[in-house]
Amino acid sequence: MKQTKIFESFSVIKSFSVSVIFILLVKTLMMSQAYASPVGYTNFTDWNNAIGLANVTQEDFSSSPVGNFSAGLTDIGSFNIFVDREDPGPTIDPVFLTGISNIFDFSNGTNAFIGNLAIQPFFIGVYELRFEFDTPIVGFAGTWESPVGDDQLDIIVNGETVQFDDSFLPPDEIGFFGIVDSMASFTTIGFSLRDTLPGTNGEIFGLDNVFIASTADPVPEPTTIALLGIGLAGLSGAEVRRRWKRRQLIKKQ
C-alpha cells in the first residue's frame, strides 16, 4: 500500500510539471503577441491580406455634414470623430480643387475628411484628434494626402506610434495607406500633426474612402494550436501512465 501511494504521488508530480510547462508556453506566446506593433501598408492587396477574416466596411463621408466639426465628439455613422477645437479644426468638404497644396485632387466632388490643424506662423505646436469606433477593429486604411514636407503626422494605435513619413507616401502626395494590428484589436486611432518648422502654417492632411476592418470570430493560430496539443497530450499521457501503474500494483497485491 505504501508503494502504491509513492507511485501515485510521483504521477501527480509529473502531471503537475507538464501542466506548469504548458502554462508557461502559453504565457510566453501571449506576451510575445502583446508586444507586437501595428504595421503600415502602402498597397491595398497587402493590407487586405493582413487583416485576414476581418469584416470590412467603407466610409466615404458622402453622408457626413459638410463644414467644420464642433469641439467634442461627432458621430458620422461608421465611427466618431473627436476634436479639441473648432476653428481652426478638421472639416468635411466636397473636393473639386486641383493643383493646390494640401487639398485632395478628386474630380468626382464627393466629400473628404480634411484634417485641418492649421496654426499661426512662428509657432511650433502639436494638435491632436482621434477616431473612436463602437466595436474593436484590427485594421484601418484609406486614400490619404500626406502633409507637406515640414509637417509630421503621427498615427497612434494601442499606445504605439506609426510615423506617416516619406517611406509611406511622399509629402503632399495622394495614395493608399493602411494600418493593421493583427495581435491586438483597438477602438481608437489618434492623430498628432506636428509643425516642425517655425514660420509656416497650413498643417493639413486629407483622408477619404476609408476601410474599417472589424474583428472577426477568433481563429486559433497554428502556434497556439500546437501548444494546446502539446499540453493536452502531456496531461493525457501522464494520466494514462498513472492509471496503468496503479492497475499493475493492484494485480501484484
C-alpha positions as CSV (number, residue, x, y, z in Angstrom):
1,M,0.0,0.0,0.0
2,K,2.9,2.4,0.8
3,Q,4.4,1.7,-2.6
4,T,1.1,2.4,-4.3
5,K,1.0,5.9,-2.6
6,I,4.6,6.6,-3.7
7,F,3.8,5.8,-7.3
8,E,0.6,7.9,-7.2
9,S,2.5,10.9,-5.7
10,F,5.1,10.6,-8.4
11,S,2.5,10.6,-11.1
12,V,0.8,13.6,-9.6
13,I,4.1,15.5,-9.6
14,K,4.8,14.6,-13.2
15,S,1.3,15.6,-14.3
16,F,1.7,18.9,-12.4
17,S,5.1,19.6,-14.1
18,V,3.6,19.1,-17.5
19,S,0.8,21.5,-16.6
20,V,3.2,24.1,-15.4
21,I,5.3,23.8,-18.6
22,F,2.1,24.1,-20.7
23,I,1.0,27.3,-18.9
24,L,4.4,28.9,-19.3
25,L,4.5,28.2,-23.0
26,V,1.1,29.7,-23.5
27,K,2.0,32.7,-21.3
28,T,5.2,33.2,-23.4
29,L,3.1,33.2,-26.6
30,M,0.6,35.7,-25.2
31,M,3.4,38.1,-24.1
32,S,5.0,38.0,-27.5
33,Q,1.7,38.9,-29.1
34,A,1.1,41.7,-26.6
35,Y,4.3,43.5,-27.6
36,A,3.6,43.4,-31.3
37,S,3.4,46.8,-33.0
38,P,1.0,48.0,-35.7
39,V,2.2,47.7,-39.3
40,G,1.8,50.2,-42.1
41,Y,0.9,49.2,-45.7
42,T,1.1,51.2,-48.9
43,N,-0.7,48.6,-51.0
44,F,-4.4,47.7,-50.6
45,T,-3.8,44.0,-51.6
46,D,-1.1,43.6,-48.9
47,W,-3.3,45.3,-46.3
48,N,-6.3,43.2,-47.3
49,N,-4.3,40.0,-46.9
50,A,-3.0,41.2,-43.5
51,I,-6.5,41.7,-42.0
52,G,-7.4,38.1,-42.7
53,L,-11.0,37.2,-42.0
54,A,-12.0,40.6,-40.6
55,N,-15.2,42.2,-41.7
56,V,-14.6,45.3,-43.8
57,T,-16.9,48.3,-44.1
58,Q,-16.3,51.5,-46.0
59,E,-16.8,55.2,-45.2
60,D,-16.6,57.8,-47.9
61,F,-18.0,60.7,-45.9
62,S,-20.8,61.3,-48.5
63,S,-23.5,61.3,-45.8
64,S,-21.4,63.4,-43.4
65,P,-22.4,67.0,-42.7
66,V,-20.2,69.5,-44.6
67,G,-18.2,72.0,-42.6
68,N,-16.1,72.3,-39.5
69,F,-16.5,69.9,-36.6
70,S,-17.7,71.3,-33.4
71,A,-15.3,70.8,-30.5
72,G,-16.0,67.4,-28.8
73,L,-17.4,64.2,-30.2
74,T,-19.2,63.9,-33.6
75,D,-20.9,60.7,-34.8
76,I,-20.6,60.3,-38.6
77,G,-22.0,56.8,-38.7
78,S,-19.1,54.4,-39.1
79,F,-17.2,56.0,-36.2
80,N,-17.0,59.1,-34.0
81,I,-14.5,61.9,-34.5
82,F,-13.3,63.8,-31.5
83,V,-11.6,67.2,-31.9
84,D,-10.5,69.6,-29.2
85,R,-11.1,72.8,-31.2
86,E,-13.5,74.2,-33.8
87,D,-11.5,76.9,-35.5
88,P,-9.1,76.0,-36.9
89,G,-10.1,72.4,-37.0
90,P,-10.9,69.4,-39.2
91,T,-13.6,69.7,-41.8
92,I,-15.7,67.6,-44.1
93,D,-15.5,69.2,-47.6
94,P,-16.6,68.4,-51.2
95,V,-13.4,68.4,-53.1
96,F,-13.1,69.8,-56.6
97,L,-9.9,71.7,-56.4
98,T,-6.8,70.7,-58.3
99,G,-3.2,71.6,-58.1
100,I,-3.5,73.3,-54.7
101,S,-1.1,72.3,-51.9
102,N,-2.7,70.2,-49.1
103,I,-6.0,69.7,-50.8
104,F,-7.4,66.4,-52.3
105,D,-7.4,66.3,-56.0
106,F,-10.6,64.4,-56.6
107,S,-12.7,65.2,-59.7
108,N,-15.9,63.4,-58.5
109,G,-16.7,66.1,-56.0
110,T,-17.5,63.6,-53.1
111,N,-16.9,64.6,-49.6
112,A,-13.5,64.0,-48.0
113,F,-12.1,64.5,-44.4
114,I,-9.6,67.3,-44.2
115,G,-7.5,67.2,-41.1
116,N,-7.0,71.0,-40.9
117,L,-4.9,71.6,-37.9
118,A,-3.5,74.9,-39.1
119,I,-1.7,77.1,-36.5
120,Q,-0.3,80.6,-36.6
121,P,3.1,81.3,-38.2
122,F,6.2,81.4,-36.0
123,F,4.8,78.8,-33.5
124,I,5.7,75.1,-33.2
125,G,2.8,73.1,-31.9
126,V,1.1,69.7,-31.7
127,Y,-2.6,69.3,-32.1
128,E,-4.5,66.1,-31.8
129,L,-7.7,64.5,-32.9
130,R,-8.9,60.9,-32.7
131,F,-11.3,58.5,-34.3
132,E,-13.4,56.3,-32.0
133,F,-15.0,53.1,-33.0
134,D,-18.1,51.4,-31.5
135,T,-16.6,47.9,-31.9
136,P,-13.0,46.7,-31.8
137,I,-11.1,46.8,-35.1
138,V,-7.8,45.3,-36.4
139,G,-7.2,47.5,-39.4
140,F,-7.8,51.0,-40.8
141,A,-7.0,52.3,-44.3
142,G,-7.9,54.8,-46.9
143,T,-6.8,57.2,-49.5
144,W,-4.6,59.8,-47.9
145,E,-3.0,63.1,-48.8
146,S,0.2,63.4,-46.8
147,P,1.2,66.6,-45.1
148,V,3.7,69.0,-46.6
149,G,7.4,68.4,-46.2
150,D,7.8,70.4,-42.9
151,D,4.9,68.6,-41.1
152,Q,5.0,65.3,-39.4
153,L,1.8,63.2,-38.9
154,D,1.9,60.6,-36.2
155,I,-0.8,57.8,-36.0
156,I,-1.3,56.3,-32.6
157,V,-2.7,52.8,-32.2
158,N,-2.7,50.8,-28.9
159,G,-0.1,53.2,-27.5
160,E,2.3,52.7,-30.4
161,T,3.1,55.4,-32.9
162,V,3.4,54.9,-36.6
163,Q,5.1,57.9,-38.2
164,F,3.5,58.8,-41.5
165,D,6.7,59.7,-43.3
166,D,8.2,59.7,-46.8
167,S,8.7,55.9,-46.7
168,F,4.9,55.6,-46.9
169,L,3.9,58.5,-49.1
170,P,6.0,61.5,-50.3
171,P,5.0,64.9,-48.9
172,D,1.9,66.5,-50.4
173,E,1.0,63.3,-52.4
174,I,-2.1,61.2,-52.7
175,G,-2.1,57.5,-52.2
176,F,-3.2,54.4,-50.2
177,F,-2.1,53.8,-46.7
178,G,-3.4,51.3,-44.1
179,I,-2.6,50.1,-40.6
180,V,-3.1,46.6,-39.2
181,D,-2.5,45.4,-35.7
182,S,-3.1,41.6,-36.0
183,M,-2.1,40.9,-32.4
184,A,-4.4,43.3,-30.6
185,S,-7.7,45.0,-31.6
186,F,-8.2,48.7,-30.9
187,T,-11.1,51.1,-30.6
188,T,-9.4,54.4,-31.1
189,I,-6.9,56.0,-33.6
190,G,-5.1,59.1,-32.5
191,F,-3.6,61.7,-34.9
192,S,-0.9,64.1,-34.0
193,L,0.2,66.6,-36.6
194,R,3.4,68.4,-35.8
195,D,4.6,71.6,-37.5
196,T,8.4,71.0,-37.4
197,L,9.5,74.4,-38.7
198,P,8.6,77.8,-37.3
199,G,7.3,80.5,-39.6
200,T,5.0,78.1,-41.5
201,N,1.3,77.3,-41.3
202,G,-1.3,75.2,-43.1
203,E,-0.7,71.9,-41.3
204,I,-3.2,69.7,-43.1
205,F,-3.7,66.1,-44.2
206,G,-6.5,64.6,-46.2
207,L,-8.4,61.3,-45.9
208,D,-11.2,59.7,-48.0
209,N,-12.6,56.3,-48.9
210,V,-11.8,54.8,-45.5
211,F,-11.8,51.0,-45.0
212,I,-12.5,49.7,-41.4
213,A,-11.7,46.1,-40.6
214,S,-13.6,45.0,-37.6
215,T,-12.7,41.9,-35.6
216,A,-13.9,38.5,-36.9
217,D,-14.5,35.4,-34.8
218,P,-11.1,34.5,-33.4
219,V,-9.3,31.6,-35.2
220,P,-6.5,29.9,-33.2
221,E,-3.1,30.4,-34.8
222,P,-1.0,27.3,-35.8
223,T,1.4,28.1,-32.9
224,T,-1.4,28.3,-30.4
225,I,-2.9,25.0,-31.7
226,A,0.5,23.3,-31.4
227,L,1.0,24.5,-27.8
228,L,-2.5,23.3,-26.9
229,G,-1.8,19.9,-28.5
230,I,1.4,19.5,-26.6
231,G,-0.1,20.4,-23.3
232,L,-3.2,18.2,-23.7
233,A,-1.1,15.3,-24.9
234,G,1.2,15.7,-21.9
235,L,-1.7,15.8,-19.5
236,S,-3.4,12.8,-21.1
237,G,-0.2,10.8,-21.2
238,A,0.6,11.4,-17.6
239,E,-2.9,10.3,-16.6
240,V,-2.7,7.1,-18.7
241,R,0.6,6.2,-17.2
242,R,-0.7,6.8,-13.7
243,R,-3.7,4.6,-14.2
244,W,-1.6,1.8,-15.8
245,K,0.9,1.7,-12.9
246,R,-1.9,1.7,-10.4
247,R,-3.6,-1.3,-12.1
248,Q,-0.2,-3.2,-12.2
249,L,0.3,-2.6,-8.4
250,I,-3.2,-3.9,-7.7
251,K,-2.6,-7.0,-9.7
252,K,0.6,-7.7,-7.7
253,Q,-1.2,-7.4,-4.4
